[in-house]
Amino acid sequence: MTQDLPCPKCDGSMERGFVLDHTHGGRGVNHWSAGEPRTSFWTGTKLSEHQIPIATFRCRKCGFLESYAQPEFGAK
């Protein structure tokens, strides 16, 4: 999903990027996680076994953001 996408709001061109996830001592790409969030005493939130990295596309014209979860969007 790296081809040119038209903006659904203004029909401008969308550019691929990502929303930065700040972690303790590092940075990463946000991930989509299946199911409802559950509390963890040690980490705050228990993680699902099924997680997919998220890419966010931004309209160059109006700034609209649209996100997609696909395995190929992970850090390389």
Phi and psi restraints in degrees (range 20) as a CNS / XPLOR table:
assign (resid 1 and name C) (resid 2 and name N)
       (resid 2 and name CA) (resid 2 and name C) 1.0 -110.6 20.0 2
assign (resid 2 and name N) (resid 2 and name CA)
       (resid 2 and name C) (resid 3 and name N) 1.0 1.5 20.0 2
assign (resid 2 and name C) (resid 3 and name N)
       (resid 3 and name CA) (resid 3 and name C) 1.0 -69.7 20.0 2
assign (resid 3 and name N) (resid 3 and name CA)
       (resid 3 and name C) (resid 4 and name N) 1.0 167.7 20.0 2
assign (resid 3 and name C) (resid 4 and name N)
       (resid 4 and name CA) (resid 4 and name C) 1.0 -65.8 20.0 2
assign (resid 4 and name N) (resid 4 and name CA)
       (resid 4 and name C) (resid 5 and name N) 1.0 126.1 20.0 2
assign (resid 4 and name C) (resid 5 and name N)
       (resid 5 and name CA) (resid 5 and name C) 1.0 -108.9 20.0 2
assign (resid 5 and name N) (resid 5 and name CA)
       (resid 5 and name C) (resid 6 and name N) 1.0 135.1 20.0 2
assign (resid 5 and name C) (resid 6 and name N)
       (resid 6 and name CA) (resid 6 and name C) 1.0 -80.2 20.0 2
assign (resid 6 and name N) (resid 6 and name CA)
       (resid 6 and name C) (resid 7 and name N) 1.0 144.8 20.0 2
assign (resid 6 and name C) (resid 7 and name N)
       (resid 7 and name CA) (resid 7 and name C) 1.0 -68.2 20.0 2
assign (resid 7 and name N) (resid 7 and name CA)
       (resid 7 and name C) (resid 8 and name N) 1.0 130.1 20.0 2
assign (resid 7 and name C) (resid 8 and name N)
       (resid 8 and name CA) (resid 8 and name C) 1.0 -72.2 20.0 2
assign (resid 8 and name N) (resid 8 and name CA)
       (resid 8 and name C) (resid 9 and name N) 1.0 -11.3 20.0 2
assign (resid 8 and name C) (resid 9 and name N)
       (resid 9 and name CA) (resid 9 and name C) 1.0 -95.1 20.0 2
assign (resid 9 and name N) (resid 9 and name CA)
       (resid 9 and name C) (resid 10 and name N) 1.0 -45.0 20.0 2
assign (resid 9 and name C) (resid 10 and name N)
       (resid 10 and name CA) (resid 10 and name C) 1.0 -128.9 20.0 2
assign (resid 10 and name N) (resid 10 and name CA)
       (resid 10 and name C) (resid 11 and name N) 1.0 -0.4 20.0 2
assign (resid 10 and name C) (resid 11 and name N)
       (resid 11 and name CA) (resid 11 and name C) 1.0 69.1 20.0 2
assign (resid 11 and name N) (resid 11 and name CA)
       (resid 11 and name C) (resid 12 and name N) 1.0 16.8 20.0 2
assign (resid 11 and name C) (resid 12 and name N)
       (resid 12 and name CA) (resid 12 and name C) 1.0 -74.1 20.0 2
assign (resid 12 and name N) (resid 12 and name CA)
       (resid 12 and name C) (resid 13 and name N) 1.0 -179.5 20.0 2
assign (resid 12 and name C) (resid 13 and name N)
       (resid 13 and name CA) (resid 13 and name C) 1.0 -91.7 20.0 2
assign (resid 13 and name N) (resid 13 and name CA)
       (resid 13 and name C) (resid 14 and name N) 1.0 140.5 20.0 2
assign (resid 13 and name C) (resid 14 and name N)
       (resid 14 and name CA) (resid 14 and name C) 1.0 -99.8 20.0 2
assign (resid 14 and name N) (resid 14 and name CA)
       (resid 14 and name C) (resid 15 and name N) 1.0 140.2 20.0 2
assign (resid 14 and name C) (resid 15 and name N)
       (resid 15 and name CA) (resid 15 and name C) 1.0 -115.1 20.0 2
assign (resid 15 and name N) (resid 15 and name CA)
       (resid 15 and name C) (resid 16 and name N) 1.0 142.0 20.0 2
assign (resid 15 and name C) (resid 16 and name N)
       (resid 16 and name CA) (resid 16 and name C) 1.0 -79.2 20.0 2
assign (resid 16 and name N) (resid 16 and name CA)
       (resid 16 and name C) (resid 17 and name N) 1.0 142.9 20.0 2
assign (resid 16 and name C) (resid 17 and name N)
       (resid 17 and name CA) (resid 17 and name C) 1.0 -159.1 20.0 2
assign (resid 17 and name N) (resid 17 and name CA)
       (resid 17 and name C) (resid 18 and name N) 1.0 -156.8 20.0 2
assign (resid 17 and name C) (resid 18 and name N)
       (resid 18 and name CA) (resid 18 and name C) 1.0 -153.6 20.0 2
assign (resid 18 and name N) (resid 18 and name CA)
       (resid 18 and name C) (resid 19 and name N) 1.0 159.3 20.0 2
assign (resid 18 and name C) (resid 19 and name N)
       (resid 19 and name CA) (resid 19 and name C) 1.0 -94.3 20.0 2
assign (resid 19 and name N) (resid 19 and name CA)
       (resid 19 and name C) (resid 20 and name N) 1.0 122.2 20.0 2
assign (resid 19 and name C) (resid 20 and name N)
       (resid 20 and name CA) (resid 20 and name C) 1.0 -72.6 20.0 2
assign (resid 20 and name N) (resid 20 and name CA)
       (resid 20 and name C) (resid 21 and name N) 1.0 133.9 20.0 2
assign (resid 20 and name C) (resid 21 and name N)
       (resid 21 and name CA) (resid 21 and name C) 1.0 -106.6 20.0 2
assign (resid 21 and name N) (resid 21 and name CA)
       (resid 21 and name C) (resid 22 and name N) 1.0 112.5 20.0 2
assign (resid 21 and name C) (resid 22 and name N)
       (resid 22 and name CA) (resid 22 and name C) 1.0 -84.5 20.0 2
assign (resid 22 and name N) (resid 22 and name CA)
       (resid 22 and name C) (resid 23 and name N) 1.0 124.8 20.0 2
assign (resid 22 and name C) (resid 23 and name N)
       (resid 23 and name CA) (resid 23 and name C) 1.0 -118.7 20.0 2
assign (resid 23 and name N) (resid 23 and name CA)
       (resid 23 and name C) (resid 24 and name N) 1.0 173.2 20.0 2
assign (resid 23 and name C) (resid 24 and name N)
       (resid 24 and name CA) (resid 24 and name C) 1.0 -64.7 20.0 2
assign (resid 24 and name N) (resid 24 and name CA)
       (resid 24 and name C) (resid 25 and name N) 1.0 108.1 20.0 2
assign (resid 24 and name C) (resid 25 and name N)
       (resid 25 and name CA) (resid 25 and name C) 1.0 80.2 20.0 2
assign (resid 25 and name N) (resid 25 and name CA)
       (resid 25 and name C) (resid 26 and name N) 1.0 14.9 20.0 2
assign (resid 25 and name C) (resid 26 and name N)
       (resid 26 and name CA) (resid 26 and name C) 1.0 -169.9 20.0 2
assign (resid 26 and name N) (resid 26 and name CA)
       (resid 26 and name C) (resid 27 and name N) 1.0 -175.8 20.0 2
assign (resid 26 and name C) (resid 27 and name N)
       (resid 27 and name CA) (resid 27 and name C) 1.0 -136.2 20.0 2
assign (resid 27 and name N) (resid 27 and name CA)
       (resid 27 and name C) (resid 28 and name N) 1.0 153.4 20.0 2
assign (resid 27 and name C) (resid 28 and name N)
       (resid 28 and name CA) (resid 28 and name C) 1.0 -157.5 20.0 2
assign (resid 28 and name N) (resid 28 and name CA)
       (resid 28 and name C) (resid 29 and name N) 1.0 -179.6 20.0 2
assign (resid 28 and name C) (resid 29 and name N)
       (resid 29 and name CA) (resid 29 and name C) 1.0 -91.8 20.0 2
assign (resid 29 and name N) (resid 29 and name CA)
       (resid 29 and name C) (resid 30 and name N) 1.0 136.5 20.0 2
assign (resid 29 and name C) (resid 30 and name N)
       (resid 30 and name CA) (resid 30 and name C) 1.0 -62.3 20.0 2
assign (resid 30 and name N) (resid 30 and name CA)
       (resid 30 and name C) (resid 31 and name N) 1.0 151.1 20.0 2
assign (resid 30 and name C) (resid 31 and name N)
       (resid 31 and name CA) (resid 31 and name C) 1.0 -128.3 20.0 2
assign (resid 31 and name N) (resid 31 and name CA)
       (resid 31 and name C) (resid 32 and name N) 1.0 145.6 20.0 2
assign (resid 31 and name C) (resid 32 and name N)
       (resid 32 and name CA) (resid 32 and name C) 1.0 -86.2 20.0 2
assign (resid 32 and name N) (resid 32 and name CA)
       (resid 32 and name C) (resid 33 and name N) 1.0 139.6 20.0 2
assign (resid 32 and name C) (resid 33 and name N)
       (resid 33 and name CA) (resid 33 and name C) 1.0 -126.8 20.0 2
assign (resid 33 and name N) (resid 33 and name CA)
       (resid 33 and name C) (resid 34 and name N) 1.0 132.3 20.0 2
assign (resid 33 and name C) (resid 34 and name N)
       (resid 34 and name CA) (resid 34 and name C) 1.0 -68.6 20.0 2
assign (resid 34 and name N) (resid 34 and name CA)
       (resid 34 and name C) (resid 35 and name N) 1.0 148.1 20.0 2
assign (resid 34 and name C) (resid 35 and name N)
       (resid 35 and name CA) (resid 35 and name C) 1.0 85.9 20.0 2
assign (resid 35 and name N) (resid 35 and name CA)
       (resid 35 and name C) (resid 36 and name N) 1.0 -176.7 20.0 2
assign (resid 35 and name C) (resid 36 and name N)
       (resid 36 and name CA) (resid 36 and name C) 1.0 -84.6 20.0 2
assign (resid 36 and name N) (resid 36 and name CA)
       (resid 36 and name C) (resid 37 and name N) 1.0 145.9 20.0 2
assign (resid 36 and name C) (resid 37 and name N)
       (resid 37 and name CA) (resid 37 and name C) 1.0 -67.4 20.0 2
assign (resid 37 and name N) (resid 37 and name CA)
       (resid 37 and name C) (resid 38 and name N) 1.0 141.3 20.0 2
assign (resid 37 and name C) (resid 38 and name N)
       (resid 38 and name CA) (resid 38 and name C) 1.0 -126.6 20.0 2
assign (resid 38 and name N) (resid 38 and name CA)
       (resid 38 and name C) (resid 39 and name N) 1.0 142.2 20.0 2
assign (resid 38 and name C) (resid 39 and name N)
       (resid 39 and name CA) (resid 39 and name C) 1.0 -73.2 20.0 2
assign (resid 39 and name N) (resid 39 and name CA)
       (resid 39 and name C) (resid 40 and name N) 1.0 140.0 20.0 2
assign (resid 39 and name C) (resid 40 and name N)
       (resid 40 and name CA) (resid 40 and name C) 1.0 -124.3 20.0 2
assign (resid 40 and name N) (resid 40 and name CA)
       (resid 40 and name C) (resid 41 and name N) 1.0 132.2 20.0 2
assign (resid 40 and name C) (resid 41 and name N)
       (resid 41 and name CA) (resid 41 and name C) 1.0 -61.5 20.0 2
assign (resid 41 and name N) (resid 41 and name CA)
       (resid 41 and name C) (resid 42 and name N) 1.0 -40.0 20.0 2
assign (resid 41 and name C) (resid 42 and name N)
       (resid 42 and name CA) (resid 42 and name C) 1.0 -83.8 20.0 2
assign (resid 42 and name N) (resid 42 and name CA)
       (resid 42 and name C) (resid 43 and name N) 1.0 -38.1 20.0 2
assign (resid 42 and name C) (resid 43 and name N)
       (resid 43 and name CA) (resid 43 and name C) 1.0 -116.1 20.0 2
assign (resid 43 and name N) (resid 43 and name CA)
       (resid 43 and name C) (resid 44 and name N) 1.0 -5.2 20.0 2
assign (resid 43 and name C) (resid 44 and name N)
       (resid 44 and name CA) (resid 44 and name C) 1.0 95.6 20.0 2
assign (resid 44 and name N) (resid 44 and name CA)
       (resid 44 and name C) (resid 45 and name N) 1.0 -45.6 20.0 2
assign (resid 44 and name C) (resid 45 and name N)
       (resid 45 and name CA) (resid 45 and name C) 1.0 -140.6 20.0 2
assign (resid 45 and name N) (resid 45 and name CA)
       (resid 45 and name C) (resid 46 and name N) 1.0 130.7 20.0 2
assign (resid 45 and name C) (resid 46 and name N)
       (resid 46 and name CA) (resid 46 and name C) 1.0 -73.9 20.0 2
assign (resid 46 and name N) (resid 46 and name CA)
       (resid 46 and name C) (resid 47 and name N) 1.0 141.7 20.0 2
assign (resid 46 and name C) (resid 47 and name N)
       (resid 47 and name CA) (resid 47 and name C) 1.0 -95.9 20.0 2
assign (resid 47 and name N) (resid 47 and name CA)
       (resid 47 and name C) (resid 48 and name N) 1.0 142.9 20.0 2
assign (resid 47 and name C) (resid 48 and name N)
       (resid 48 and name CA) (resid 48 and name C) 1.0 -76.4 20.0 2
assign (resid 48 and name N) (resid 48 and name CA)
       (resid 48 and name C) (resid 49 and name N) 1.0 156.5 20.0 2
assign (resid 48 and name C) (resid 49 and name N)
       (resid 49 and name CA) (resid 49 and name C) 1.0 -69.9 20.0 2
assign (resid 49 and name N) (resid 49 and name CA)
       (resid 49 and name C) (resid 50 and name N) 1.0 -25.9 20.0 2
assign (resid 49 and name C) (resid 50 and name N)
       (resid 50 and name CA) (resid 50 and name C) 1.0 -103.6 20.0 2
assign (resid 50 and name N) (resid 50 and name CA)
       (resid 50 and name C) (resid 51 and name N) 1.0 103.4 20.0 2
assign (resid 50 and name C) (resid 51 and name N)
       (resid 51 and name CA) (resid 51 and name C) 1.0 -128.8 20.0 2
assign (resid 51 and name N) (resid 51 and name CA)
       (resid 51 and name C) (resid 52 and name N) 1.0 140.1 20.0 2
assign (resid 51 and name C) (resid 52 and name N)
       (resid 52 and name CA) (resid 52 and name C) 1.0 -130.4 20.0 2
assign (resid 52 and name N) (resid 52 and name CA)
       (resid 52 and name C) (resid 53 and name N) 1.0 131.4 20.0 2
assign (resid 52 and name C) (resid 53 and name N)
       (resid 53 and name CA) (resid 53 and name C) 1.0 -64.5 20.0 2
assign (resid 53 and name N) (resid 53 and name CA)
       (resid 53 and name C) (resid 54 and name N) 1.0 149.9 20.0 2
assign (resid 53 and name C) (resid 54 and name N)
       (resid 54 and name CA) (resid 54 and name C) 1.0 -112.7 20.0 2
assign (resid 54 and name N) (resid 54 and name CA)
       (resid 54 and name C) (resid 55 and name N) 1.0 134.6 20.0 2
assign (resid 54 and name C) (resid 55 and name N)
       (resid 55 and name CA) (resid 55 and name C) 1.0 -110.3 20.0 2
assign (resid 55 and name N) (resid 55 and name CA)
       (resid 55 and name C) (resid 56 and name N) 1.0 142.8 20.0 2
assign (resid 55 and name C) (resid 56 and name N)
       (resid 56 and name CA) (resid 56 and name C) 1.0 -118.4 20.0 2
assign (resid 56 and name N) (resid 56 and name CA)
       (resid 56 and name C) (resid 57 and name N) 1.0 129.6 20.0 2
assign (resid 56 and name C) (resid 57 and name N)
       (resid 57 and name CA) (resid 57 and name C) 1.0 -101.3 20.0 2
assign (resid 57 and name N) (resid 57 and name CA)
       (resid 57 and name C) (resid 58 and name N) 1.0 135.9 20.0 2
assign (resid 57 and name C) (resid 58 and name N)
       (resid 58 and name CA) (resid 58 and name C) 1.0 -119.1 20.0 2
assign (resid 58 and name N) (resid 58 and name CA)
       (resid 58 and name C) (resid 59 and name N) 1.0 132.1 20.0 2
assign (resid 58 and name C) (resid 59 and name N)
       (resid 59 and name CA) (resid 59 and name C) 1.0 -73.6 20.0 2
assign (resid 59 and name N) (resid 59 and name CA)
       (resid 59 and name C) (resid 60 and name N) 1.0 128.1 20.0 2
assign (resid 59 and name C) (resid 60 and name N)
       (resid 60 and name CA) (resid 60 and name C) 1.0 -68.7 20.0 2
assign (resid 60 and name N) (resid 60 and name CA)
       (resid 60 and name C) (resid 61 and name N) 1.0 -22.9 20.0 2
assign (resid 60 and name C) (resid 61 and name N)
       (resid 61 and name CA) (resid 61 and name C) 1.0 -89.8 20.0 2
assign (resid 61 and name N) (resid 61 and name CA)
       (resid 61 and name C) (resid 62 and name N) 1.0 -52.7 20.0 2
assign (resid 61 and name C) (resid 62 and name N)
       (resid 62 and name CA) (resid 62 and name C) 1.0 -111.0 20.0 2
assign (resid 62 and name N) (resid 62 and name CA)
       (resid 62 and name C) (resid 63 and name N) 1.0 -9.7 20.0 2
assign (resid 62 and name C) (resid 63 and name N)
       (resid 63 and name CA) (resid 63 and name C) 1.0 86.0 20.0 2
assign (resid 63 and name N) (resid 63 and name CA)
       (resid 63 and name C) (resid 64 and name N) 1.0 2.2 20.0 2
assign (resid 63 and name C) (resid 64 and name N)
       (resid 64 and name CA) (resid 64 and name C) 1.0 -57.8 20.0 2
assign (resid 64 and name N) (resid 64 and name CA)
       (resid 64 and name C) (resid 65 and name N) 1.0 140.1 20.0 2
assign (resid 64 and name C) (resid 65 and name N)
       (resid 65 and name CA) (resid 65 and name C) 1.0 -112.3 20.0 2
assign (resid 65 and name N) (resid 65 and name CA)
       (resid 65 and name C) (resid 66 and name N) 1.0 137.8 20.0 2
assign (resid 65 and name C) (resid 66 and name N)
       (resid 66 and name CA) (resid 66 and name C) 1.0 -138.2 20.0 2
assign (resid 66 and name N) (resid 66 and name CA)
       (resid 66 and name C) (resid 67 and name N) 1.0 129.0 20.0 2
assign (resid 66 and name C) (resid 67 and name N)
       (resid 67 and name CA) (resid 67 and name C) 1.0 -111.0 20.0 2
assign (resid 67 and name N) (resid 67 and name CA)
       (resid 67 and name C) (resid 68 and name N) 1.0 146.9 20.0 2
assign (resid 67 and name C) (resid 68 and name N)
       (resid 68 and name CA) (resid 68 and name C) 1.0 -135.0 20.0 2
assign (resid 68 and name N) (resid 68 and name CA)
       (resid 68 and name C) (resid 69 and name N) 1.0 143.4 20.0 2
assign (resid 68 and name C) (resid 69 and name N)
       (resid 69 and name CA) (resid 69 and name C) 1.0 -107.5 20.0 2
assign (resid 69 and name N) (resid 69 and name CA)
       (resid 69 and name C) (resid 70 and name N) 1.0 117.3 20.0 2
assign (resid 69 and name C) (resid 70 and name N)
       (resid 70 and name CA) (resid 70 and name C) 1.0 -145.8 20.0 2
assign (resid 70 and name N) (resid 70 and name CA)
       (resid 70 and name C) (resid 71 and name N) 1.0 141.5 20.0 2
assign (resid 70 and name C) (resid 71 and name N)
       (resid 71 and name CA) (resid 71 and name C) 1.0 -55.4 20.0 2
assign (resid 71 and name N) (resid 71 and name CA)
       (resid 71 and name C) (resid 72 and name N) 1.0 -35.3 20.0 2
assign (resid 71 and name C) (resid 72 and name N)
       (resid 72 and name CA) (resid 72 and name C) 1.0 -69.9 20.0 2
assign (resid 72 and name N) (resid 72 and name CA)
       (resid 72 and name C) (resid 73 and name N) 1.0 -6.4 20.0 2
assign (resid 72 and name C) (resid 73 and name N)
       (resid 73 and name CA) (resid 73 and name C) 1.0 -86.0 20.0 2
assign (resid 73 and name N) (resid 73 and name CA)
       (resid 73 and name C) (resid 74 and name N) 1.0 2.8 20.0 2
assign (resid 73 and name C) (resid 74 and name N)
       (resid 74 and name CA) (resid 74 and name C) 1.0 -70.0 20.0 2
assign (resid 74 and name N) (resid 74 and name CA)
       (resid 74 and name C) (resid 75 and name N) 1.0 161.7 20.0 2
assign (resid 74 and name C) (resid 75 and name N)
       (resid 75 and name CA) (resid 75 and name C) 1.0 -63.0 20.0 2
assign (resid 75 and name N) (resid 75 and name CA)
       (resid 75 and name C) (resid 76 and name N) 1.0 141.8 20.0 2
